[in-house]
Amino acid sequence: MNKTIFFTLFFMISQHFFAQSNYIEELFVELSGNASNADFSNNTYFIANSACNVSWQVIRDSIPNGWEFSFCFPNCYDPGVTTGNGFFSENTEQFLNCHIYPNNIAGNGFIEMEITTDNTYKDTLVWSASAIDNLFLSEKFKKPKGEVLYMYNLDGRRIINPTINQVVLIQYDTGIVEKNIVTSNNNQMFTN
């Protein structure tokens, strides 16, 4: 057997055995809600295909003054706790959740969390949060704006299926663009 083929096969096989088999379902998670809500949250999952030790820490945040946040991973922590750890059994999914407490302060921000698996593999998870005011106008007060052309998230990326409590930008065929929040599964919006 040719040495090049042997080393190529050896490299591919070793990469399979030493590659990380655990992963985070989503590395960018959006949270949104009304600034007057006590809190709002969103989650993803840590998929543990093999048993592992996991630690996490907040490495950076840019949230409005007056906001607080907390995490559930694997336990739920009080606001202000910025580190944690746990052991995850093989073939399990661990709930990974962030809560934002806007304290009646509208704004946008992000929190970056570094997750280290078995003191070796590092992943960075970004929680992007938005709290807006006055999300309680009913459908009967809406004026006809035209037919919806596109929906965008607050980062300007086009979306098709928004989630409940997600803040979206709606572009109508009349040229009007407005900020809305999704309040039900059938994508009914209430205007800001």
GIVEN-V52764 format. One record per residue. N is the residue number from 0. PHI is phi in whole degrees, 0 to 359 (999 if undefined). PSI is psi in whole degrees, -180 to 180 (* if undefined). NEAR is the number of other ideal C-beta (glycine too) atoms within 8 Angstrom. Layout:
N_PHI_PSI_NEAR, N_PHI_PSI_NEAR
This chain:
0_999_137_4, 1_296_139_5, 2_299_-37_6, 3_297_-44_6, 4_294_-43_8, 5_301_-49_9, 6_293_-35_8, 7_296_-47_8, 8_297_-43_8, 9_301_-44_8, 10_297_-45_8, 11_296_-43_8, 12_293_-43_8, 13_295_-36_8, 14_296_-37_8, 15_296_-44_7, 16_286_-30_6, 17_257_1_5, 18_285_152_6, 19_291_129_7, 20_257_2_6, 21_250_146_13, 22_204_167_9, 23_257_131_12, 24_302_-49_7, 25_230_132_7, 26_262_-6_7, 27_227_116_7, 28_236_129_12, 29_263_140_12, 30_233_140_14, 31_206_154_13, 32_182_-175_13, 33_277_139_13, 34_298_-24_12, 35_275_-7_6, 36_293_147_9, 37_299_-43_3, 38_197_164_9, 39_218_158_13, 40_210_168_9, 41_205_164_11, 42_216_166_10, 43_222_-168_10, 44_225_144_10, 45_264_119_15, 46_264_113_10, 47_258_95_15, 48_283_-23_8, 49_229_156_7, 50_299_140_7, 51_201_157_10, 52_262_135_10, 53_230_137_16, 54_233_153_10, 55_221_155_12, 56_206_147_9, 57_282_124_10, 58_257_-18_7, 59_193_148_6, 60_212_154_9, 61_218_79_5, 62_241_156_11, 63_300_146_11, 64_301_133_4, 65_103_-19_6, 66_284_153_15, 67_231_163_8, 68_214_158_14, 69_212_164_13, 70_231_153_14, 71_239_107_12, 72_185_103_12, 73_282_-17_8, 74_258_163_7, 75_271_130_6, 76_251_156_8, 77_289_155_5, 78_305_141_8, 79_99_-19_6, 80_285_126_9, 81_242_8_5, 82_216_157_8, 83_190_173_12, 84_202_169_7, 85_187_167_10, 86_249_131_7, 87_245_131_13, 88_288_161_7, 89_298_143_7, 90_58_49_5, 91_232_158_7, 92_246_126_7, 93_254_128_13, 94_295_129_9, 95_231_106_12, 96_231_145_11, 97_235_134_15, 98_249_137_12, 99_248_132_15, 100_247_96_11, 101_284_-18_18, 102_52_44_7, 103_64_25_5, 104_244_115_11, 105_285_149_8, 106_161_-178_11, 107_230_153_9, 108_189_180_11, 109_216_158_11, 110_228_130_13, 111_254_128_12, 112_242_129_14, 113_261_127_12, 114_246_123_13, 115_248_126_11, 116_253_126_12, 117_52_38_8, 118_54_20_5, 119_231_-56_7, 120_268_131_8, 121_241_134_8, 122_234_147_10, 123_247_125_10, 124_251_131_15, 125_249_126_11, 126_258_116_13, 127_254_120_13, 128_241_147_16, 129_217_126_12, 130_239_125_17, 131_238_161_13, 132_266_160_8, 133_55_58_7, 134_258_44_9, 135_231_17_6, 136_286_137_9, 137_273_165_6, 138_302_-34_6, 139_293_-19_4, 140_270_-5_6, 141_287_141_8, 142_265_149_3, 143_299_127_4, 144_246_-12_8, 145_116_-172_8, 146_271_140_5, 147_290_126_9, 148_268_-54_6, 149_215_157_7, 150_239_142_11, 151_230_151_11, 152_278_179_12, 153_288_-10_12, 154_270_0_5, 155_87_8_6, 156_273_135_6, 157_292_137_6, 158_232_155_9, 159_250_-44_4, 160_240_88_5, 161_290_161_9, 162_260_161_8, 163_300_139_7, 164_72_7_10, 165_280_134_11, 166_277_129_10, 167_228_159_15, 168_255_129_12, 169_253_128_12, 170_253_123_10, 171_262_161_13, 172_292_-13_7, 173_276_-4_6, 174_96_-10_5, 175_287_137_8, 176_235_130_7, 177_222_155_10, 178_269_133_8, 179_222_169_12, 180_234_139_15, 181_281_126_13, 182_244_-2_8, 183_206_169_7, 184_293_-21_4, 185_269_19_4, 186_64_23_8, 187_293_134_8, 188_247_150_10, 189_244_134_12, 190_283_144_8, 191_281_*_11
